[in-house]
Amino acid sequence: MKMLVLAHAVATLFMLGVIAVVQVVHYPLFARVGAEGFATYQHEHARLITWVVMPPMVVELLTALALAVEAPPAVPRWMPMAGLALVVIIWGSTALIQVPAHSALSGGFDEGAHARLVATNWIRTVAWFIRSGLVVAMLERLLAGPTAS
């Protein structure tokens, strides 16, 4: 059970780092790529970022589901349930908002689509920030032993 929480924490904390860099650095710089090469840049971004984010996102999803089914005794039930709800928000936002924004950018730079992408990506950024706090709290309770509640 500790390895499950550890794998969950590693995936979540990794994704917090990725989303922070994407939100603060990468997405804002889309506007500086230039019109001529933007479609190629966007295509390559989508192709390459998938290799970075998909494995930890899948690990995070699967471990969040497992923890929601059976949380360690030291972890209050609400923590993995809240964490799973945030994973659903992240995946929903990705599928329903960010992927369509990237699709709109695939034909070339579009200022409105770019602005939507940057603005709405805060949903995932904040959700991963909160999830990170939850997984650190879960780890703390596990490390403290069975008397933590």
C-alpha positions, 0 to 999 in steps of 0.5 A: 500500500505504501508503494501505491501511495509513493507511485501516486505521489511521484506521478502527481509531483512530477506533473505539478512540475511539468504543468508549472513549466508549461503554464508559466514558460512554455504556453506563453512563449507560443506567441513568440514562435512566429506565424511561419513555423507555428503549425509545425511547432504546434504539431511537434509540441503535441507529439513530444509533450505526449511522451512526457505527460501520458505515462505519469498521467496514466499512473496518476489516474490508475493509482488515484482509482486504486486509492479511492477503492482502498485507502491506507488506514492512516489516510482519511477517506476524503483525501483519496476521494478528493484527489480522484475528483481532481484527477477527473477535473484534470482529464476533463479539462484536458479532453474538453478544453486544452486539446480543442485549443491545441487543435485550433492552433494546429493550422497556425497561430490564433491569438484567441485560441492561444489566449484560451489555452493559457487562461484555461490551463490554470484549471489543470495547474491549480488542480495539480497544485492542490493534488500535490498538497493532498499526496504530500499529506497522505505521505506524511500520514503514512510516514507517521505510522498507523496512529495518524488520522 
